[in-house]
Amino acid sequence: MTSSSSHPTLPGYQPMGAASGFNTYVGAFLVDPAKAAGTPERFAFLPEPKHLNGGGALHGGLLMTLADTFLGFTVQEAASPGMASTVTLNTDFLAGGTADAPVFAEATITRKTRSLIFVSGTLTQSGRLLMTATGIWKVLGA
């Protein structure tokens, strides 16, 4: 599951872009460029033991980071060429994840106005629903 670079990969997926800032500490966010917005398993993340909480499950903060990143990527596509910023992110934790299998995500734009974009999505692992998320992003300058 790793390539010749230092970033983990999955067949068909590629890094979403160069990580910077906080995201360099999290790990590689992956996208399947052949899949459109709203497609199941469009996004992926390969968790490691460092992503676990004290109870041995994927840390809730990590799952929230994944939701914000994957939903935000989908929003940025819808806002293009402009930029958008997270206003709200609501999450529901449904199951604990592990460090031994990829986490997959999907995100769908549910409503778009001139200044706001509404989005929903899910995080799954090994066929189990780990989290649902909804959010609102503000289109900057609108």
C-alpha positions, 0 to 999 in steps of 0.5 A: 500500500505504499509507493516509492514516495513517503506517502501511502497510496491505494491503487487508483488513488492519488494524493489530493495535493501537497500537504501543508500546515496542520495536514502534514501531521495527519497524513496523505489525503487521497482522491480517486480522480476517476470518481465524481463528487457524491460517489462512494469511496471517492476519498481515502485515508490510510490510518496508522497506529498514531491515529488511535485514541487511548481506547485503541480506536481511531481518534474522533479528532482525526475523523472530524479532520477527515470529514472537514478535509473531504467535504471541504475539497468537494465544496472547493470544486463547487465554489471554483474558481473562488474559495470557501471556508468552513462555517459549521461542521456537524458530525455523528460518530457511529462506530470506532475505526481501526488502524488496519484498513483504509477509511473511505469517504464520500461527499455530496453538495446538497444545496448551493446559494450565492454565498453558502454551500451545504454538503453532507458525507460519510466515512466508512471502513470495511463496510461499516459506517464510522461517521456522518457529517454535514456542513456549511461553507461560506463562499469568500467574497460573496 
